[in-house]
Amino acid sequence: LARLAEGLEQDRSASAPAVRRLRPGMRLMREWKGETQLVEVTAAGFSWRGQVYRSLSAVASTITGARWSGPRFFGIGEARDKRKP
């Protein structure tokens, strides 16, 4: 909130980042090292290859073998406009 308030002081058109909601039934897909990875959002968490994970980051870490932000790995982080004004 402090960053948002600071941003509003500097630029009155600033707003909170867009949040994408994941709902049960949605599917996320990503190619990793030539293999397509498909994750389904469930009421209990995230299902990948028959196993349910509590977080999307846990799935991404299992796929890659390294710590990853799940939303970043699957490209669902906050939406940003890359164009300069």
N, C-alpha and C positions, 0 to 999 in steps of 0.2 A: 504494500500500500504506500509505503514511503517513497519507493521508486516511481510509482504511478503519480503521486502527488508532485514529486519533483519534476517529472516529465510534463505535467499539466502547467506548472509554473513557467517552464521554458517554452512550451508549445501547447497552446489551448486546444489544438485539434488532436492531441495524443489521446489514446484510449487503451483499455486493457487488451491484451492479446486474445485472439480468437481461440476458443477452447473446443476441441473436437471430442464429442462424447462417443464412447464405444458402448454399443448395446449388444446384448446377447443375440447371437445369430449372425453378426457381422464376421467377415473373414478378412484376414490380413495376409498379404502375399509379398514375398521378397525372394529374390534370387541371391543365393550365397554360394560362392565357389562353384558355380555352374549347376547348382541344384535348387529347385524351387521349394521354398519353405512356406507352408500354409498353416496359419493359426486361426482357430475359431474362437470368438468371444462367447463365453458361456456365463450363466448366472453364478457359477462357482469360481470362475477365473478365466484362464486361457488354455485351450486344448491344443496340443501339438503332438503329433504321432501317438495318439492314444493316451497321453498323460496330461493331467490337468495341473497347471501352475498357478500360483496365487498372483503373480505379477507378470507383465509383459517383459520386464527387464530380466526376469528369471529365464524366460524362454530365449531371449536374445543371447544371454550369457551361455546357456546350454548349447545353442547353435554354434556360436563362435568360439567358445572356450575361453572367453575373456569378458571382463566387465563391460557391459554396454547399457545404455539407456534404451529400454524397449521402444518407447515412442520414437526416438531418434533412429534406431535401427530400422524400424518399419516405415519411417517417413511420415509419421503422423504428429510431429511436434507442432508447436504453434505456427500458424500461418503468418508469413511475413511478405510484405511487398518488396521485392528486390530492386524495383525501379527507384532511381533517385529523382527528387522533385525538380 
